[in-house]
Structures are given as structure tokens and as C-alpha cells.
Amino acid sequence: MTASSVRPVSEREARQVAEAAREQVWHKPSFAKELFLGRFRLDLIHPHPAPAPDDVRRGEAFLAKLGEFCATRVDAARIEREARIPDETIKGLKELGALGMKIDTKYGGLGLTQVYYNRALALAGSVSPAIGALLSAHQSIGVPQPLKLFGTQEQKDRFLPRCAGTDISAFLLTEPDVGSDPARLATTAVPDGDDYLLDGVKLWTTNGVVADLLVVMARVPRSDGHKGGISAFVVETASEGVTVENRNAFMGLRGLENGVTRFHRVRVPAANRIGPEGAGLKIALTTLNTGRLSLPAMCAGAGKWCLKIAREWSAAREQWGKPIAEHEAVGAKISFIAATTFALEAVIDLASQMADEDRNDIRIEAALAKLYGSEMAWLMADELVQIRGGRGYETAASLAARGERAVPAEQMLRDLRINRIFEGSTEIMHLLIAREAVDAHLSVAGDLIDPDASLPDKGKAAARAGGFYARWLPGLVTGPGQLPRAYAEFRPPADHRHPDGKRSARPASSGYRDLSPHLRYVERSARRLARSTFYAMSRWQGRMETKQGFLSRIVDIGAELFAMSAACVRAEMLRSRGDHGVEAYQLADTFCRQARIRADELFGRLWTNTDDLDRKVVSGVLSGAYEWLEQGILDPSGDGPWIADATPGPTSRRNVHRPIH
């Protein structure tokens, strides 16, 4: 299948496919959804939810074992040098039970909560991001999670014990010419008696090179007795006709077992289909609602490592008579890393605990955590490289060769870069979150801006919209954020002890910061954000979906507000437990002050920007009007098509599948 032979899909059809895969109904409350609607529901996240004692006991016990294993049996430098996780390391992880962290104990798994699963990924990923990616791809989006949510009891009994102990799994959706537009999916699963015949090529199959089991998304043609549509299948990698044609190599995550997998008339039993025909995309998106939390967990772990190295190096390195940490230009970077690390951990722990409690719908929270974590971790790693200077750009192996500490700062930067693309690029996440953020508006007024809607439908939509906005808009005028004493529980405690044990009645002298102004800011800003969204919909109506720059800024503001809320709630939780409360309040205050500056800038750029000019320049670039600007250079790129030929058929390449048993 060449790029030109892929079934053409209109923009409207692509939207319809994506829309059909969304969860259409909100059965549970959502803090982030309410935030985008201008309602600051602090009660949904405060007091901070807490794990059950048994969950803590089991989770901490496993973290101790995993920490010892990673410290003594994982050679991170070897993984980077050989671009492969050694088989003995993977076997050790299997023996430890790491493949079954999220799988229920009745299937041989460890049954860890989302909180402790994420902490385990952060721990393992801090030693080797490739190991974190291996474990995450297997459990967050591979076979275990979709079977947990949508599998039959027979499928769970059959596959989950294997996934918990011996078999590595992978998730296969992307194709050479199909990325985030699943309407163009070309891999087919044609019914044949009690089986399906699978044909197609999948690209960037994380874990695919070593996987034993695959979750494959394929299009079932509509026919008698078959609804058809994109469907999900569990496929044995050892099946006849499955070929791993290439092990891909990247700028980072050098140990990642990522490949190209071809299916040629692969026979898959109907019993291996997950859910009904046509439910594949819904299964994938629902799986990602919590699956996306694994990536920001590892981003928070990366922030912790960046902070550790920045602290140690900046205290040891002197310039102009004092440690570089005491120079303001460097100190500002360290402050950013420390405050942002605190906030990322607050976001991921809060969202994970909410997932464990299952009282709230966290689809937006998880998406915000992924978006914010991947972007901020990249910035922190970049700042660490800058703090380290030339040593930050130098490889750990080179540093060691000339007698210095082997600090892999440049590797961290390379490894983290993929997170802005993995599991939904930043651009796609902006659009996904924006769609959820305006869901309430489209539910009541969608037909008003739909050019294909009939006049009667538009009339009904107008009536619904009138009632909704009559109730909603007045609530955006005033709120607790305008009251000076609102959120008083986040003010410095009046009665406290200093670390030296002396009691003081003056909060200002305690080292505590007042967090209540930040929560008032969040409340006011949530209402401002909702007003801006409403004004934009009124102004652009059906063209709103084309204003991706505006929508991205709306989402980024929401992400900052969510992170501020999580940071304040976490700081208060730590204070109430007597666990570094003063320091937590200081970090939360600093982060919120930094975040407010970013949010205010984004608010300004909602209406003052170069979006229209940018579109004109893009048109000029694509038409060749600026081609003269490219003169004076030579292009070192090799020959070959932009997109590889993926025509279905038998393979002509050697199978590089490498199962590990």
C-alpha cells in the first residue's frame, strides 16, 4: 500500500470517526472539565485523596525490591552503549513481577494501584528510560489494560497470567501513512469463518521487536453479519505471517525495542477480538485515559534527577569566587527545576490517586498531565544541560574517559524529547483536550454552528443554548476569587513550630508562604478562561475548530491552572501530615508565581498574536514563494520516498523478532 493508494478521507469524515470514538457521556464529575467551564471545584481534589494502608504497604514493599534491583542489576551505561536492554535484565524484571504491576493478583500480577505503578515507572525510568518505556508500553497500552477494561473473562484467564509473568506485549495502531488520523487506517481484518485474516503494516511498534502478544487495530470490512469498523485484536507474534521487518533507531531511548511489523494473511481467531467490531478506537482512547499517566510519571522522575544533579553540581562548581548556584542567572534555573518538579509530582500523584478512587472522570486530567509533564520535563532537562555547560553537552562516556563523573545530562535531554510525540503529540493533545473542554458548549449549541444541520435542528439547538447560557453566564461574573479571605485554609498556620522546636505566633516568621492568593487567582482565571472560550465561539462559530493556535493557548492556560491547584493541594496535604510542610509551601508558592506569569502571558496572546500572519507565510512557503531563502546550503538527506511503501503482501525481509524467554 503506497501513500497514494491509501483510501482518501475527507476532513469531515475524519472528524466523524474521531468523534465516534470519544466517550460521549460524563457519568462522573471532572475537576478539569469544570475548570474549563469556569467553575473552580476545589472540593473535588481537596482534601487530597489518600491511598489505603494495604495499598501503601504492598506498594512500598515492591518499590524497595525494584530499587534494589535497579541499583544492583541494571547497567544503564551498557544499555546506552549497546542500544539494547540485556536479556538478563529483562528476565530479572520478569522474575521480580514488574511485568504484572497493574495486573490483578488473581491472574498472577502484583495488583499495584495507579499511584504505586507510576512511582515504580518513575524509579525504573530514572535509571534507564528505556526500561521505563518497556514496562509502560507493556502495561499501560499493551494487552493487560484493554483486556482489564473490555476483555471477556475467557480472554483475561487466557492472556493475563502470561502478561503478568512471561510475555511482553505491545500496542499497534500507527501505520507508515497513518498517524493521529485513524479514519485512514489501512490494515484490514477480513472475516474468514471463525477467524479473521489480518493484512497490513504497522510502524513504531514500541516493544514490537521483543513482544509475544500484540494489540492490533485493524479495519473490518462491513458485510453480512459483520458491522465492520476499526476493531482491536490480540495477536500472537509467533503466528505465521507476522514479520518484524526492522528495529528502528532514534536520537534517544537507544534501548527501545521499537520496530516495523508486517501482517500477511495472519489468521486471528474471532475469540481474540477485544470488544465488538467497530469498537477499536473507543477501546484505544479509553485505555489511554489512565495509560497516559505513565509518561508524566517518568517525567516527574526525570525532574527529580535534574534537581539532584543541578544541586550537587551547582554547589561544587565555582565561578568568580562563589558557587554558580549563588549567581542569579543560574539560581533562577535551579528554582524553576525545583518548583516544577514539585508541581509535576503533585499533578501525577493527584491524578493517579483520583484514578484509583474512581470517583471522578479523569480523562482531561490525564491528558493535561501528559501534555504538561512532557513539555516541562523537556524544559527542565534543557536547563540542566545549560547549567552543566560544556559538560552538559558532553556524553557520560566521554566524561568518564577523562576522569570526571559520568553524568548523562545530554542523554536525558535526548531521551525526554520523544515524550512530546509519544502517545499523542503536543499538538494532538491540544486538540484532544480542547474538544473535551468545549464539550458542554457543543452539546447544547453544536447544531447552531454545524453547516449541515437542518433548520429544525438549529431551532432546537437555539432553545437549548438559550437555557444553558442563561444559567451559565451569570456565574462567570463573580466568585470566591474576588474575596480577600477565600481559601483561608491555605494560609500560613497561626500556631506552628520552627524546625528548632521554638513556638512562634507570627506566621510570617515561620517560613510558610500564603497559598490562598494563588487559589483565588485560579478561581478568577477559570472564569476568565471560560469567558474567553465563549467569546471565541460567538466570534468564530463553525470556524472555531480551525483556530488551533487559540485553542492551544486555552488548553495551556488550563494546564497551568490545574498544576497550580495540584501543587497547593499537595503542599497542604504535606503540611497537615507534618511532612516537610514549610518547604512544600515554599515550593508551591514559587511554582504558582512562575505559573501565573506564564498564564498571564498566554491570556494576552489569546487576542494579540501572529496567527493570521503565520497562515499567510505558510501559504507562501508551500507555494514556493520563499524558495530563494533556501539557497546557499546543501541537503545531506539521503534518497528515498518520504513515506515507505507499505503495500500488503508477503515480506521480502528477514524477521528480526527477538522473543526473550
C-alpha positions as CSV (number, residue, x, y, z in Angstrom):
1,M,0.0,0.0,0.0
2,T,1.7,3.2,-1.1
3,A,0.8,6.6,0.3
4,S,-1.2,7.5,-2.8
5,S,-3.2,4.2,-2.6
6,V,-4.5,4.8,1.0
7,R,-8.2,5.3,1.0
8,P,-8.9,9.1,0.7
9,V,-10.8,10.5,3.6
10,S,-12.4,13.9,3.8
11,E,-11.8,16.3,6.7
12,R,-15.4,15.8,7.8
13,E,-15.2,12.0,7.7
14,A,-12.0,12.1,9.7
15,R,-13.7,14.2,12.4
16,Q,-16.7,11.9,12.5
17,V,-14.5,8.8,13.1
18,A,-12.7,10.6,15.9
19,E,-15.9,11.9,17.4
20,A,-17.5,8.4,17.3
21,A,-14.6,7.1,19.3
22,R,-14.9,9.6,22.1
23,E,-16.7,8.9,25.4
24,Q,-19.8,10.9,24.7
25,V,-21.3,11.0,28.3
26,W,-19.8,12.3,31.6
27,H,-21.1,9.9,34.2
28,K,-18.8,11.3,36.9
29,P,-17.6,14.7,37.9
30,S,-14.4,16.1,36.5
31,F,-12.3,18.8,38.1
32,A,-10.6,19.8,34.9
33,K,-13.8,19.9,32.9
34,E,-15.4,22.2,35.5
35,L,-12.2,24.3,35.4
36,F,-12.6,24.9,31.7
37,L,-16.3,25.8,32.3
38,G,-15.2,28.5,34.7
39,R,-16.1,26.6,37.9
40,F,-13.3,26.0,40.3
41,R,-14.4,22.8,42.1
42,L,-11.7,22.6,44.8
43,D,-13.9,20.2,46.7
44,L,-13.2,17.5,44.0
45,I,-9.4,17.5,44.8
46,H,-9.2,18.8,48.4
47,P,-8.5,17.3,50.9
48,H,-6.0,15.4,48.8
49,P,-7.2,11.8,48.4
50,A,-5.1,9.2,50.2
51,P,-4.3,5.6,49.4
52,A,-5.5,2.7,51.5
53,P,-2.9,1.4,54.1
54,D,-2.8,-2.0,52.4
55,D,-2.1,-0.4,49.1
56,V,0.7,1.6,50.7
57,R,2.2,-1.5,52.3
58,R,2.3,-3.5,49.1
59,G,3.4,-0.6,47.0
60,E,6.3,0.4,49.3
61,A,7.4,-3.2,49.5
62,F,7.6,-3.6,45.8
63,L,9.4,-0.2,45.4
64,A,12.1,-1.4,47.8
65,K,12.6,-4.6,45.7
66,L,12.6,-2.7,42.5
67,G,15.0,0.0,43.8
68,E,17.5,-2.7,44.9
69,F,17.2,-4.5,41.5
70,C,17.8,-1.3,39.5
71,A,20.7,-0.2,41.7
72,T,22.5,-3.6,41.5
73,R,21.4,-5.3,38.3
74,V,20.8,-2.6,35.8
75,D,23.8,-1.2,33.8
76,A,22.4,2.0,32.3
77,A,25.7,2.8,30.6
78,R,25.7,-0.6,28.9
79,I,22.1,-0.1,27.7
80,E,23.1,3.3,26.2
81,R,26.3,1.9,24.7
82,E,24.8,-1.3,23.2
83,A,21.4,0.3,22.3
84,R,19.7,-2.7,23.9
85,I,18.4,-3.8,27.3
86,P,20.3,-7.1,28.1
87,D,18.2,-10.2,28.1
88,E,19.2,-11.0,31.6
89,T,17.9,-7.6,32.8
90,I,14.5,-8.2,31.2
91,K,14.4,-11.7,32.7
92,G,15.2,-10.2,36.1
93,L,12.3,-7.8,35.7
94,K,10.0,-10.7,34.9
95,E,11.2,-12.6,38.0
96,L,10.6,-9.5,40.1
97,G,7.0,-9.3,38.8
98,A,7.5,-6.0,37.1
99,L,5.5,-7.1,34.0
100,G,2.5,-7.6,36.2
101,M,2.5,-4.5,38.3
102,K,-1.0,-3.4,37.2
103,I,-2.4,-6.9,36.8
104,D,-4.8,-8.3,39.4
105,T,-3.3,-10.8,41.9
106,K,-5.8,-13.4,40.8
107,Y,-4.1,-13.5,37.4
108,G,-0.6,-13.7,39.0
109,G,0.1,-10.0,39.0
110,L,1.1,-7.6,41.8
111,G,-2.2,-5.6,41.8
112,L,-0.5,-2.3,42.5
113,T,-2.5,0.9,42.5
114,Q,-2.0,3.5,39.8
115,V,-0.1,5.6,42.3
116,Y,2.5,2.9,43.0
117,Y,2.6,1.7,39.4
118,N,3.6,5.3,38.4
119,R,6.1,5.6,41.2
120,A,7.7,2.3,40.1
121,L,7.9,3.6,36.5
122,A,9.5,6.8,37.7
123,L,12.0,4.8,39.7
124,A,12.9,2.4,36.9
125,G,12.9,5.2,34.3
126,S,15.3,7.3,36.3
127,V,17.9,4.5,35.9
128,S,17.1,3.7,32.3
129,P,14.3,5.5,30.4
130,A,14.3,2.5,28.0
131,I,13.3,0.2,30.9
132,G,10.5,2.6,31.9
133,A,9.3,2.6,28.3
134,L,9.4,-1.2,28.1
135,L,7.3,-1.6,31.2
136,S,4.9,1.2,30.4
137,A,4.2,0.1,26.8
138,H,3.5,-3.4,28.0
139,Q,1.1,-2.5,30.8
140,S,-0.3,1.0,30.1
141,I,-1.4,0.4,26.5
142,G,-0.4,-3.2,25.7
143,V,-2.6,-6.2,26.2
144,P,-3.2,-6.0,30.0
145,Q,-5.0,-2.7,30.2
146,P,-7.6,-3.1,27.3
147,L,-8.3,-6.6,28.5
148,K,-8.8,-5.3,32.0
149,L,-11.4,-2.8,30.7
150,F,-13.0,-4.6,27.8
151,G,-11.9,-8.3,27.7
152,T,-14.1,-11.3,28.2
153,Q,-13.4,-13.5,31.2
154,E,-12.0,-16.2,28.9
155,Q,-9.6,-13.6,27.4
156,K,-8.5,-12.5,30.9
157,D,-8.0,-16.1,32.1
158,R,-6.0,-16.9,28.9
159,F,-3.8,-13.9,28.4
160,L,-3.3,-12.0,31.7
161,P,-1.3,-14.7,33.6
162,R,1.1,-14.7,30.6
163,C,1.4,-10.9,30.6
164,A,2.0,-10.9,34.4
165,G,4.9,-13.3,34.3
166,T,6.5,-14.1,31.0
167,D,5.0,-12.4,27.9
168,I,5.8,-8.9,26.8
169,S,3.0,-7.1,24.9
170,A,2.8,-4.1,22.5
171,F,0.1,-1.8,21.1
172,L,0.0,-1.4,17.3
173,L,-2.0,1.5,15.8
174,T,0.3,3.7,13.8
175,E,1.0,3.0,10.1
176,P,3.5,4.4,7.7
177,D,1.0,6.9,6.3
178,V,-1.4,7.0,9.2
179,G,-0.6,8.8,12.5
180,S,-3.2,10.6,14.5
181,D,-5.9,10.3,11.8
182,P,-7.3,6.8,12.3
183,A,-10.0,7.3,9.7
184,R,-7.3,6.4,7.1
185,L,-6.3,3.2,8.9
186,A,-5.4,0.7,6.1
187,T,-4.6,-2.6,8.0
188,T,-7.6,-4.9,7.4
189,A,-9.1,-7.9,9.2
190,V,-11.3,-9.8,6.8
191,P,-13.7,-12.3,8.3
192,D,-13.0,-15.9,7.3
193,G,-15.2,-18.4,9.0
194,D,-14.4,-18.3,12.7
195,D,-11.3,-16.3,12.1
196,Y,-10.1,-13.0,10.6
197,L,-7.3,-12.7,8.1
198,L,-5.0,-9.8,9.1
199,D,-3.1,-7.8,6.4
200,G,-1.1,-4.6,6.7
201,V,2.0,-2.9,8.1
202,K,2.4,-1.1,11.5
203,L,5.1,1.4,12.3
204,W,6.8,2.5,15.5
205,T,5.6,-0.6,17.4
206,T,7.2,0.0,20.9
207,N,8.1,-3.4,22.3
208,G,7.1,-4.9,19.0
209,V,10.6,-6.4,18.4
210,V,10.5,-8.4,21.6
211,A,6.8,-8.8,22.1
212,D,5.0,-12.1,22.5
213,L,1.5,-10.6,22.3
214,L,0.2,-7.7,20.3
215,V,-2.9,-5.5,20.5
216,V,-3.6,-4.7,16.8
217,M,-6.0,-2.1,15.4
218,A,-7.4,-3.1,12.0
219,R,-10.4,-2.3,9.8
220,V,-13.1,-4.9,9.4
221,P,-15.0,-4.5,6.1
222,R,-18.7,-4.3,6.5
223,S,-20.5,-7.4,5.3
224,D,-23.4,-9.7,6.1
225,G,-23.3,-10.5,9.8
226,H,-20.4,-8.1,10.3
227,K,-20.9,-4.5,11.5
228,G,-17.3,-3.7,10.5
229,G,-15.2,-0.8,11.5
230,I,-11.9,-0.4,13.3
231,S,-11.5,-3.2,15.8
232,A,-9.0,-4.5,18.3
233,F,-7.4,-7.9,18.3
234,V,-4.9,-9.8,20.4
235,V,-2.4,-11.4,18.1
236,E,0.3,-13.9,18.9
237,T,3.6,-12.5,17.4
238,A,4.7,-16.1,16.7
239,S,1.7,-16.5,14.3
240,E,2.5,-17.4,10.7
241,G,2.6,-14.3,8.6
242,V,3.8,-11.9,11.3
243,T,7.2,-10.4,10.5
244,V,9.2,-7.8,12.4
245,E,10.9,-6.2,9.4
246,N,13.0,-3.6,11.1
247,R,14.2,-2.5,14.5
248,N,14.1,1.3,14.5
249,A,16.7,3.6,16.0
250,F,16.2,7.0,17.4
251,M,18.0,10.0,18.8
252,G,17.2,8.9,22.3
253,L,15.8,5.8,24.1
254,R,18.5,3.8,22.5
255,G,17.4,0.6,24.3
256,L,13.8,0.9,22.9
257,E,12.6,-2.2,21.1
258,N,10.6,-0.4,18.5
259,G,10.0,-1.7,15.0
260,V,8.0,-2.2,11.8
261,T,5.7,-5.2,11.8
262,R,4.1,-6.7,8.7
263,F,1.0,-8.9,8.7
264,H,0.3,-11.1,5.7
265,R,-2.8,-13.2,5.9
266,V,-2.3,-13.8,9.6
267,R,-5.1,-15.9,10.9
268,V,-6.6,-14.5,14.1
269,P,-9.4,-16.3,16.0
270,A,-12.6,-14.3,16.4
271,A,-12.2,-15.2,20.1
272,N,-9.2,-12.9,20.2
273,R,-11.2,-9.8,19.2
274,I,-11.5,-7.3,22.1
275,G,-15.0,-6.0,22.3
276,P,-17.4,-5.8,19.4
277,E,-16.4,-4.9,15.8
278,G,-16.0,-1.1,15.4
279,A,-15.1,-0.5,19.0
280,G,-11.3,-0.4,18.5
281,L,-10.8,3.3,18.7
282,K,-13.0,3.7,21.7
283,I,-11.1,0.9,23.4
284,A,-7.8,2.7,22.5
285,L,-8.9,6.1,23.8
286,T,-10.4,4.7,27.0
287,T,-7.3,2.7,27.6
288,L,-5.2,5.9,27.3
289,N,-7.4,7.7,29.8
290,T,-5.3,6.2,32.6
291,G,-2.5,4.8,30.4
292,R,-1.3,8.4,29.7
293,L,-0.4,8.8,33.3
294,S,2.7,6.6,33.0
295,L,4.6,9.0,30.8
296,P,4.2,12.1,33.0
297,A,5.2,9.9,36.0
298,M,8.5,9.2,34.3
299,C,8.8,13.0,33.5
300,A,8.4,13.7,37.2
301,G,11.1,11.2,37.9
302,A,13.3,13.0,35.4
303,G,12.7,16.3,37.1
304,K,13.9,14.8,40.4
305,W,17.1,13.6,38.8
306,C,17.7,17.0,37.1
307,L,17.2,18.7,40.5
308,K,19.7,16.3,42.2
309,I,22.4,16.9,39.6
310,A,21.7,20.7,39.5
311,R,22.1,20.9,43.3
312,E,25.2,18.9,43.5
313,W,27.0,20.4,40.5
314,S,26.0,24.0,41.3
315,A,27.3,23.7,44.8
316,A,30.6,22.2,43.7
317,R,31.3,24.4,40.6
318,E,32.7,27.8,41.4
319,Q,33.0,30.9,39.2
320,W,34.1,34.4,40.1
321,G,34.7,33.5,43.7
322,K,31.4,31.7,44.6
323,P,29.4,28.6,43.7
324,I,27.5,29.0,40.4
325,A,24.2,28.4,42.3
326,E,24.7,31.8,44.0
327,H,24.8,33.6,40.7
328,E,21.2,34.8,39.9
329,A,21.3,33.6,36.3
330,V,22.0,30.0,37.4
331,G,19.9,30.2,40.5
332,A,16.7,31.1,38.5
333,K,17.2,27.9,36.5
334,I,17.6,25.8,39.7
335,S,14.5,27.4,41.2
336,F,12.5,26.6,38.0
337,I,13.6,23.0,38.2
338,A,12.8,22.6,41.9
339,A,9.4,24.3,41.7
340,T,8.4,22.5,38.5
341,T,9.4,19.1,39.8
342,F,7.3,19.6,42.9
343,A,4.3,20.6,40.7
344,L,4.8,17.6,38.3
345,E,4.8,15.2,41.2
346,A,1.7,16.9,42.6
347,V,-0.1,16.6,39.3
348,I,0.7,12.9,38.7
349,D,0.1,11.8,42.3
350,L,-3.3,13.7,42.4
351,A,-4.4,12.3,39.0
352,S,-3.3,8.8,39.9
353,Q,-5.0,8.8,43.2
354,M,-8.2,10.0,41.6
355,A,-7.9,7.2,39.1
356,D,-7.5,4.7,41.9
357,E,-10.6,6.1,43.8
358,D,-12.6,6.1,40.5
359,R,-15.0,8.7,41.9
360,N,-14.1,11.3,39.2
361,D,-13.7,11.2,35.4
362,I,-10.0,12.0,34.8
363,R,-9.8,11.8,31.0
364,I,-8.9,15.6,30.9
365,E,-6.7,15.4,33.9
366,A,-4.7,12.5,32.5
367,A,-4.3,14.3,29.1
368,L,-3.3,17.5,30.8
369,A,-0.7,15.6,32.9
370,K,0.7,14.1,29.7
371,L,0.9,17.4,27.9
372,Y,2.3,19.4,30.8
373,G,4.7,16.7,32.0
374,S,6.3,16.1,28.6
375,E,6.7,19.8,27.9
376,M,8.0,20.8,31.3
377,A,10.4,17.9,31.7
378,W,12.0,18.8,28.4
379,L,12.5,22.3,29.6
380,M,14.0,21.2,32.9
381,A,16.5,18.8,31.1
382,D,17.4,21.7,28.8
383,E,18.1,23.9,31.7
384,L,20.2,21.2,33.4
385,V,22.4,20.9,30.2
386,Q,22.8,24.7,30.3
387,I,23.7,24.7,34.0
388,R,26.3,22.0,33.3
389,G,27.7,24.0,30.3
390,G,30.1,22.1,28.1
391,R,29.8,19.1,30.5
392,G,26.1,19.0,29.9
393,Y,26.7,18.6,26.1
394,E,29.4,16.0,26.6
395,T,28.4,12.4,26.8
396,A,28.7,10.4,30.1
397,A,31.2,8.0,28.4
398,S,33.4,10.9,27.4
399,L,33.3,12.5,30.8
400,A,34.3,9.1,32.4
401,A,37.1,8.6,29.9
402,R,38.8,11.8,31.0
403,G,38.3,11.2,34.7
404,E,35.1,13.0,35.6
405,R,31.8,11.9,37.0
406,A,29.7,10.3,34.2
407,V,26.6,12.5,34.3
408,P,24.3,11.6,31.3
409,A,22.6,15.1,31.1
410,E,22.7,15.1,27.2
411,Q,21.2,11.6,27.2
412,M,18.4,12.8,29.4
413,L,17.6,15.6,27.0
414,R,17.6,13.2,24.1
415,D,15.5,10.6,25.9
416,L,12.9,13.0,27.0
417,R,12.4,14.6,23.6
418,I,10.2,11.7,22.4
419,N,7.7,12.3,25.2
420,R,6.4,15.4,23.3
421,I,5.4,13.0,20.5
422,F,4.7,9.6,22.2
423,E,1.1,8.7,22.9
424,G,-0.3,11.8,21.3
425,S,1.9,14.7,20.2
426,T,1.7,18.0,22.0
427,E,-0.3,19.4,19.0
428,I,-2.8,16.4,19.1
429,M,-3.1,16.7,22.8
430,H,-4.0,20.3,22.5
431,L,-6.8,19.5,20.1
432,L,-8.0,16.5,22.1
433,I,-8.2,18.4,25.3
434,A,-9.8,21.4,23.6
435,R,-12.5,19.2,22.2
436,E,-13.3,17.9,25.7
437,A,-13.1,21.5,27.1
438,V,-15.8,22.8,24.8
439,D,-17.9,19.6,25.0
440,A,-20.6,21.3,27.1
441,H,-20.9,24.1,24.5
442,L,-21.1,21.7,21.6
443,S,-23.7,19.6,23.4
444,V,-26.1,22.4,23.6
445,A,-25.2,24.6,20.6
446,G,-23.4,22.3,18.2
447,D,-26.1,22.3,15.6
448,L,-26.1,26.1,15.6
449,I,-22.7,26.1,14.1
450,D,-23.0,23.0,12.0
451,P,-23.5,24.0,8.4
452,D,-25.2,20.7,7.6
453,A,-27.7,20.9,10.4
454,S,-31.4,21.4,9.4
455,L,-33.4,24.4,10.3
456,P,-35.5,22.5,12.9
457,D,-32.3,21.2,14.5
458,K,-30.9,24.7,14.6
459,G,-34.1,25.9,16.3
460,K,-33.9,23.1,18.9
461,A,-30.2,24.0,19.5
462,A,-31.0,27.6,19.9
463,A,-33.5,26.8,22.6
464,R,-31.1,24.5,24.4
465,A,-28.3,27.1,24.2
466,G,-30.5,29.8,25.5
467,G,-31.4,27.9,28.6
468,F,-27.8,26.8,29.2
469,Y,-26.2,30.1,28.8
470,A,-28.9,31.9,30.8
471,R,-27.8,29.7,33.8
472,W,-24.1,29.6,33.0
473,L,-23.0,33.1,32.0
474,P,-24.1,34.9,35.2
475,G,-21.8,32.5,37.2
476,L,-18.8,33.8,35.3
477,V,-19.1,37.4,36.6
478,T,-18.2,37.0,40.3
479,G,-16.8,34.2,42.5
480,P,-14.7,33.4,45.6
481,G,-11.6,34.5,43.9
482,Q,-12.6,38.1,44.5
483,L,-13.0,37.7,48.2
484,P,-9.8,38.5,50.2
485,R,-10.2,35.8,52.7
486,A,-11.3,33.0,50.4
487,Y,-9.4,29.7,50.7
488,A,-8.2,30.6,54.2
489,E,-7.2,27.0,54.9
490,F,-4.2,27.6,52.6
491,R,-2.9,30.5,54.6
492,P,0.2,30.0,56.9
493,P,-0.9,28.3,60.1
494,A,-1.1,30.7,63.0
495,D,0.3,28.2,65.5
496,H,3.4,26.3,64.4
497,R,6.9,25.2,65.4
498,H,10.1,26.1,63.8
499,P,12.5,23.3,62.9
500,D,14.4,24.1,66.1
501,G,11.3,23.4,68.1
502,K,10.6,27.0,69.2
503,R,6.9,28.1,69.0
504,S,6.0,31.3,67.2
505,A,2.7,33.1,66.8
506,R,3.8,35.0,63.8
507,P,3.1,33.1,60.5
508,A,5.4,35.4,58.5
509,S,8.4,34.2,60.5
510,S,7.7,30.5,60.1
511,G,8.9,30.2,56.6
512,Y,5.4,29.3,55.4
513,R,4.1,31.1,52.3
514,D,0.4,32.1,51.9
515,L,-1.0,30.0,49.1
516,S,-4.6,31.3,49.3
517,P,-3.9,34.2,46.8
518,H,-2.9,31.6,44.2
519,L,-6.1,29.7,44.6
520,R,-8.1,32.9,44.3
521,Y,-6.1,33.6,41.1
522,V,-7.1,30.1,39.8
523,E,-10.7,30.7,40.5
524,R,-10.7,34.1,38.8
525,S,-8.7,32.8,35.9
526,A,-11.0,29.8,35.4
527,R,-13.9,32.2,34.9
528,R,-11.8,34.4,32.6
529,L,-10.9,31.3,30.6
530,A,-14.5,30.3,30.2
531,R,-15.5,33.8,29.1
532,S,-12.7,33.8,26.5
533,T,-13.9,30.5,25.2
534,F,-17.5,31.7,24.9
535,Y,-16.4,34.9,23.2
536,A,-14.3,32.9,20.7
537,M,-17.2,30.6,19.9
538,S,-19.5,33.5,19.4
539,R,-17.0,35.2,17.1
540,W,-15.8,32.3,15.0
541,Q,-18.7,29.8,15.4
542,G,-18.1,26.9,13.0
543,R,-14.6,28.1,12.2
544,M,-13.6,27.7,15.9
545,E,-12.0,24.3,15.2
546,T,-9.6,25.8,12.7
547,K,-8.3,28.2,15.3
548,Q,-5.7,25.8,16.6
549,G,-3.4,28.5,18.0
550,F,-6.2,29.9,20.1
551,L,-7.3,26.5,21.3
552,S,-3.7,25.5,22.2
553,R,-3.4,28.6,24.4
554,I,-6.7,27.9,26.1
555,V,-5.5,24.4,26.9
556,D,-2.1,25.6,28.1
557,I,-3.8,28.1,30.5
558,G,-5.9,25.3,31.8
559,A,-2.8,23.1,32.3
560,E,-1.1,25.9,34.3
561,L,-4.3,26.3,36.5
562,F,-4.6,22.6,37.1
563,A,-0.9,22.3,38.0
564,M,-1.2,25.3,40.4
565,S,-4.3,23.7,42.1
566,A,-2.5,20.3,42.4
567,A,0.6,22.0,43.9
568,C,-1.3,23.9,46.5
569,V,-3.4,20.9,47.5
570,R,-0.3,18.7,47.8
571,A,1.5,21.3,49.9
572,E,-1.4,21.5,52.3
573,M,-1.5,17.7,52.5
574,L,2.2,17.5,53.3
575,R,1.8,20.3,55.9
576,S,-1.1,18.5,57.6
577,R,0.9,15.3,57.8
578,G,3.9,17.1,59.2
579,D,6.0,16.1,56.2
580,H,8.2,19.0,55.0
581,G,5.2,21.3,55.2
582,V,7.2,24.6,55.3
583,E,9.4,23.5,52.3
584,A,6.3,22.3,50.4
585,Y,4.5,25.6,50.9
586,Q,7.6,27.4,49.7
587,L,7.9,25.3,46.5
588,A,4.2,25.6,45.8
589,D,4.3,29.3,46.2
590,T,7.3,29.7,43.9
591,F,5.8,27.4,41.3
592,C,2.5,29.3,41.4
593,R,4.2,32.6,41.0
594,Q,6.1,31.3,37.9
595,A,2.9,29.7,36.5
596,R,0.9,32.9,36.9
597,I,3.4,34.8,34.8
598,R,3.1,32.1,32.1
599,A,-0.7,32.0,32.3
600,D,-1.0,35.8,32.1
601,E,1.2,35.8,29.0
602,L,-1.0,33.2,27.4
603,F,-4.1,35.2,28.2
604,G,-2.5,38.2,26.4
605,R,-1.7,36.0,23.4
606,L,-5.2,34.8,23.1
607,W,-6.1,38.0,21.2
608,T,-2.7,39.5,20.5
609,N,-0.7,37.1,18.3
610,T,0.6,36.5,14.8
611,D,-1.8,33.6,13.9
612,D,-3.2,35.2,10.7
613,L,0.3,36.3,9.5
614,D,1.6,32.9,10.2
615,R,-1.0,31.3,8.0
616,K,-0.1,33.7,5.1
617,V,3.6,32.8,5.5
618,V,2.8,29.1,5.5
619,S,0.9,29.6,2.2
620,G,3.9,31.3,0.7
621,V,6.3,28.6,1.9
622,L,4.1,25.8,0.4
623,S,3.7,27.7,-2.9
624,G,7.4,28.1,-3.3
625,A,7.4,31.9,-2.9
626,Y,10.3,31.8,-0.4
627,E,12.2,29.0,-2.0
628,W,15.0,31.5,-2.7
629,L,15.6,31.7,1.0
630,E,16.8,28.1,1.0
631,Q,19.7,28.8,-1.4
632,G,23.3,28.6,-0.2
633,I,23.1,25.2,1.6
634,L,23.4,21.5,0.6
635,D,20.9,18.9,1.8
636,P,22.7,15.9,3.3
637,S,19.5,13.8,3.4
638,G,19.6,10.5,1.5
639,D,17.4,9.4,-1.3
640,G,14.1,7.6,-0.9
641,P,10.4,8.3,-0.5
642,W,9.1,10.5,2.3
643,I,6.8,7.6,3.3
644,A,7.9,4.0,2.9
645,D,5.9,1.7,0.7
646,A,3.5,-0.4,2.8
647,T,1.7,-2.4,0.2
648,P,0.1,-5.5,1.7
649,G,1.7,-8.8,0.8
650,P,4.4,-11.3,1.8
651,T,7.5,-9.9,3.3
652,S,10.8,-9.8,1.5
653,R,12.8,-9.1,4.6
654,R,14.3,-11.1,7.4
655,N,12.3,-11.4,10.6
656,V,14.1,-9.6,13.4
657,H,11.6,-10.6,16.1
658,R,13.6,-11.4,19.3
659,P,11.4,-13.0,22.0
660,I,13.0,-13.1,25.4
661,H,12.4,-16.3,27.5
